Amino acid sequence: MVQRVLPHYRIPFFNKLQYNLADHGIRLRLIYGQEYQGTVPKTVCLSEPWTFKVQNAYLKVQDMELVWQSCIKNLRGSDLIIVEQANRLLVNYLLLAGFVAKGAKIAYWGHGKNWQSAKADSLREIFKRSMISKVDWWFAYTELSAQRVVESGFPKDKVTIVNNSIDTISLAAACNDMRDEDILKVRKETGINSQNVCVYCGSMYQDKKIDFLIEACILLRNAMKDFHMIFIGDGPEQHLIADACARHPWMHYVGPKFGREKVPYLKAAKAILMPGLVGLVLIDSFVSGVPLITTDFPYHSPEICYLENNKNGIITDFELNAYVGEVAHYLRSPDKQDQLKKGCAESAAFYSIDNMVNNFSSGVVTCLSSIN
């Protein structure tokens, strides 16, 4: 498996996958590089005998970014090579052309398309669609991703739906171990003396619609004088959050938090507010039992299909007053809060990292069996 970067949230998945595949007599080699300086997600080094860190070279060609991953020697002797579906990854073209690791089967792991592209008919997206059927197998992030792949003409029986997730076991344990005094400590540190608290948890960049969220919070505060907002994360637009928090003492920026350290902030809140792009944060929502409220923003990641409106979360129109009105209604409705929390618990059991590992491993076994 070749990954451009290795984010912290992927490490539990790869550790579990390596053990699972070993039980089937399959040896995993994970090859990963580093991020472009100043971007997210950032690579976290994993020092295991089955992992290999290589150097990525980033090339700018006009408005395009190309990436060369120095991994050719690591691919030799492989029966199956799984790469990310991305136009910018140059090594993919060598693999698909048969110039590297001849005899190995090639599989994509991806979204099926760029869900954040504003132009579905752009040359880049047309080219990406044309490459979908060039591989031997597909590992699709979600049901939405699989639909996209099959619609492009790829055989359905060679598609594995992974149901992308993160480490829910440790997060669930942290939630179960959370004490009232831990939440009270967070409230004391932030100066929050209200129950009407919401939280943002994730990277901070343009597609997250941070400006929309800040304006929505201000309108919510006007409607509910005891409303407080906690922001967790960092990124290129974190300065917008920091500036807003400096102006409004009921907004609280606590910086990036990972694993157990973010749990008391989540549990201090009644909802996660994320009007822009939604992806794996839904897993945090399900496991913590803190429903997520978003909009029908057109460029969500494919994990948005996990959210069932008014069952385990809420989706409103991408319009400020509609969003604010729905959040305010939710905060004033204990019955709705209980209903969505129940839905979150049901979804947490289904979209677990163990199920993701089993799905992925099953796909690898089936693919290799078809090869032999």
BELUR-V132505 format. One line per field, one symbol per residue. phi: phi as a letter, one per 40 degrees, with the letter a starting at -180 (. if undefined). A space follows every 50 residues. Layout:
# BELUR-V132505
phi->???
This chain:
# BELUR-V132505
phi->.bbcbbcdcccdccdccccccdccgbccbbbabbccdgbbcccbcbcbcc bbcbccbbbbbfcbbbbbbcbdccccgccabbbccadccccdcccccgcb fdgccbbcbacgacccccbcbcdccccccccdccbcabbcdadcccdccc cchccccbbbccfdabccccccccccccbdccccccccccgcbbccbbab bicbadccfccdcccccccccccbcbcbbbbbhaidbccccccccccbcc cbbbgcbbfcccccccccbcacbaccdbbcddcdccccgbdbbbbcdcbc cccdcccbdgbbibbbccadccccccccccccbdcccccccccccccccc cbcccccccccdcccccccccc
